[in-house]
Amino acid sequence: MNHDFTPLLRPTPLASLRPTQMTVGFREVERKRESWRKRAAKDGPEFLGQHLIPVVLGPGDKRYVIDNHHLGLALLREGVEHCLTKTVADLRMLEKSAFWTFMDNRNWLHPFDAHGKRRPRQEIPKTLADLADDPYRSLAGELRRAGGYAKDPTPYSEFLWGDFLRRRTDRARVDDDFKAALDQALSLCRAPEARYLPGWCGPE
């Protein structure tokens, strides 16, 4: 097993990358697409060089994305064919069952569907293009940018916030009036019942 976390840069076809989660927030993807469009012509290669997609090498030489799913899908939808990846672990020697157990225990796996329900890992999409939309992940991302909570290194922290909001914010409001949903999220995020969440800022 490779424990050397020095980035190993590899130009990799985006279509070949394997997700380790089931959903993203499509609003977040669109925001990253817009950001890419503004930079592509001017400094696209430099941008890609500064935003490496971390992967784990798995059985069959497959590359599994463990972060930056939103960026990867945004680039794919923008017609970018290759990205730069960095290999953070080489687990190609493991059998599939051992590989998935390791990934799960390392918190490199998030097999939760668009309703926040844990699903069998076999249901994780095989490509970034097949990731489903979880609008509460988008709401959580926008809430953080609005100052509702602090950026935190806890894995899947935005999904944890998304699940908190899912239980308290009507889906129709998120779909039909995102600003109203964000306003509600801003009033919920500092409540004592949110104090267990990563990046909680407490009451004003």
N, C-alpha and C positions, 0 to 999 in steps of 0.2 A: 504494500500500500504506500502511495506517495504522500508524505506529510509535508513536502516542500511547497509552501504557498507562494513562491515566487511566480509572478505571472508568466505563463507560457502563451505567447500570442500566436493565434492560428486564425487565418481567414477561413471562415466556415460558412457553408450555405445555410441561410436562415431556415429554409424549408426542411433541413435535416435535423434541426434541433428538437429535442423532446421536452415537453413541459413536465413540471413536477407539481403542478396545481391544475385545477379544473376551470377556474374562472379568472377574469380580470374585470376591471371597470372600463366599459367602452368609452365613457366620457374621458377617462384618464388617457386612454389610447389616442383618442382624437386630439387631445391637448398636446401629446407628444408628436403626433403627426404634424400639427401646425408648427410646432417648434422646429421640427426637422425641415419643413419647407422653407422656413426663414433662413436656415443656415446651409442647406444643401449645396447651393451654387457657390456660396462664399467660402465656407470652410467645412464642407461635408466630411472629407477624409480626416481632418483634425478632430472633428466632433466624434467620429467613430473611434478614433484612437484614444479618446479620453473616456469613452463609455464602453468598456469591455464587458461582455456578457459572461458571467462566471458559470462554468459547467463542471459536471462530474462525468468522468468517463465510466461507462457501464458495460455490461455484457454485450457482446456483438459490436464493440467499438462505437456504441451510440453515445451521443453527447446530451446530457440531461441538464437543462437550465435550472439553476437554483436561485436566481434573482433576475430582475430586469425583464420579466415577461411582458410588461406593458411596452417597453421600448422595443423589444424584439418584434412584437406583433405590429407596432406602429411602423417600423421600418419595412416589414414584410408587406403591409398594405400600401406603402408608398413605392413599392416596386424595387426596393433595395434587395439585391440577391445575396450579398455576403456581409458578414459582420466579423469583428474581431472578438475572440473568446479568450478567456483565461481558464486554464485547468486547475481546479483547486483540490481535486482528489482523483486518483486513478484506481477504480474498483473493477477493472475489466476481468480480474482473476476470479471474481465471486460468481457463484451460481445465482440465478435470478432471485430465488427466494431469500438468500442471504443478502443480496444487494438491496432489495426493497426493505428488508428489516433494518439494515444499517441506515438507509436513507431516512426512514421513519424515525428511528431513535436519534438521529443527528439533527432532526428538525429540518431536513431538506425535502420534506414532502408535505403537501397540504391538500389532501383529497376530499375537499368539501365543495358541494355543488352550489348552484346559484340560490338555493334556499338555506344555505348554511348547514346542510346535513352532510355528515361524513359518509362517503361512498367507498366501495371497494376500489383499490388502487388500479384495478384493470379498467376502470371507467375513465381514468385520466386520459385526455386526448393524446394522440400520437404526434400531433403537430401544433405549432403555435396558432395556425390559422383556424383550428377547431376549438379554441378556448371559448367558453360561454361568457355572457355578460352577467355580472353581479352589480346592479346599480348602487348597492350599499357600499361596495368597495370604492366606487367613484365618490359617493357622498363622504366617506371617511377621508379620502384624499383631499377633497376640497375643504373639509373641516380643518385638517391640519394646516393647510396653507392659509386659512382664515384665522389661525392662531388658537384654535380650539384645544389643541394639545401639542406637545413638543415632539419633534422627531426623536425616535428611540430605536436603538439597535435590536430590540427584541424581534425575532423572526415573525413575520406575518402580523406585525402590530396593526397595520391598517385593516387587515381582515378581522382582527379582534374588535377594533372600533366599529367596523362595519356590522359585525354581529350584534354588538350592543345597540346600535342604531336600528337594526332590523327589527328588534324586539319592541321598539318604542316609536317608530315612525312608519306611518302608513305607506305602503308601496305605491298607491295611486298618487300620493303627494310627491314622492320621489320622481315618478315618471312624468307627471303633468305639470308640476310647479317646483322645479329643483331649487329655486331660490327660497321658497317658503320652507322646503325641507331642510335647507342649510340653516335658515334662521332658527328652526326648531332644534336642530342638532347643536347649534351654538348655545342654546339655553339648557340643553341636556348634558353637555360634556363636562360641566364643572360640578354637577350634582354629586353628593357623597357616594351614591351607588356606582359611580364610574371610577372610583378611586383605585380599583384593582387594575385598571387598564394602563398599559405602557404609555408614558408621556403625559399622564394626567397632571393638570396644572392646578387643580383645586379651585375653590370658590374665589371669585374676584374680591 
